[in-house]
Amino acid sequence: MLVVWRGRGCWVIFLIALAAFLPIIVLWKVDGPEIDRGVAITMGLAAVMIAALGLRWNRGVTFHASAQAHSFWGIPMQLWALPTALFAILLGTGVITTAEASPLRPLMPITDRGAP
């Protein structure tokens, strides 16, 4: 069995999964930018929680042997707040989106446009 976390580092994946799926579950009848905004807000909150918990549990040390006490994939827990916050910012600003691309409509010939 491959263990990818040490100590309480498993909280990283739990918080990110909760932040990703909770708005989708709550807003299951809504589609479009509302879902993106909901996920962006919860991802931002998850980033703050990951940073706070990582700093608390690793005693404020980032690049030291004691920081490896609570890590995920060998990276100290509090550093996982950076990609989580980046994802929240990109999703919140619309750089990445969950909206489906609209299919291209076929072009109409010029002669049909003026027909009644």
Solvent accessible surface area in square Angstrom, and as a share of the most:
residue,aa,sasa,rsa
1,M,220,0.98
2,L,152,0.76
3,V,89,0.51
4,V,41,0.23
5,W,96,0.34
6,R,150,0.55
7,G,52,0.50
8,R,110,0.40
9,G,0,0.00
10,C,24,0.14
11,W,112,0.39
12,V,1,0.00
13,I,80,0.40
14,F,120,0.50
15,L,11,0.06
16,I,43,0.22
17,A,38,0.29
18,L,104,0.52
19,A,6,0.05
20,A,24,0.18
21,F,123,0.51
22,L,80,0.40
23,P,9,0.06
24,I,79,0.40
25,I,116,0.59
26,V,101,0.58
27,L,56,0.28
28,W,184,0.65
29,K,158,0.67
30,V,58,0.34
31,D,126,0.65
32,G,11,0.11
33,P,75,0.47
34,E,75,0.34
35,I,18,0.09
36,D,11,0.06
37,R,131,0.48
38,G,15,0.15
39,V,10,0.06
40,A,12,0.09
41,I,114,0.58
42,T,31,0.18
43,M,8,0.04
44,G,25,0.24
45,L,108,0.54
46,A,5,0.04
47,A,6,0.04
48,V,99,0.57
49,M,94,0.42
50,I,0,0.00
51,A,29,0.22
52,A,59,0.45
53,L,42,0.21
54,G,0,0.00
55,L,82,0.41
56,R,186,0.68
57,W,43,0.15
58,N,3,0.01
59,R,201,0.73
60,G,48,0.46
61,V,55,0.31
62,T,32,0.19
63,F,172,0.72
64,H,114,0.51
65,A,84,0.65
66,S,55,0.36
67,A,0,0.00
68,Q,55,0.25
69,A,51,0.39
70,H,31,0.14
71,S,0,0.00
72,F,14,0.06
73,W,157,0.55
74,G,50,0.48
75,I,72,0.36
76,P,8,0.05
77,M,0,0.00
78,Q,12,0.05
79,L,44,0.22
80,W,38,0.13
81,A,9,0.07
82,L,124,0.62
83,P,67,0.42
84,T,6,0.04
85,A,35,0.27
86,L,101,0.50
87,F,79,0.33
88,A,9,0.07
89,I,107,0.54
90,L,57,0.28
91,L,9,0.05
92,G,41,0.40
93,T,95,0.55
94,G,50,0.48
95,V,105,0.60
96,I,65,0.33
97,T,79,0.46
98,T,84,0.49
99,A,58,0.45
100,E,165,0.74
101,A,98,0.76
102,S,97,0.62
103,P,119,0.75
104,L,174,0.87
105,R,214,0.78
106,P,122,0.77
107,L,163,0.81
108,M,110,0.49
109,P,80,0.50
110,I,145,0.74
111,T,117,0.68
112,D,77,0.40
113,R,154,0.56
114,G,73,0.70
115,A,65,0.51
116,P,181,1.14
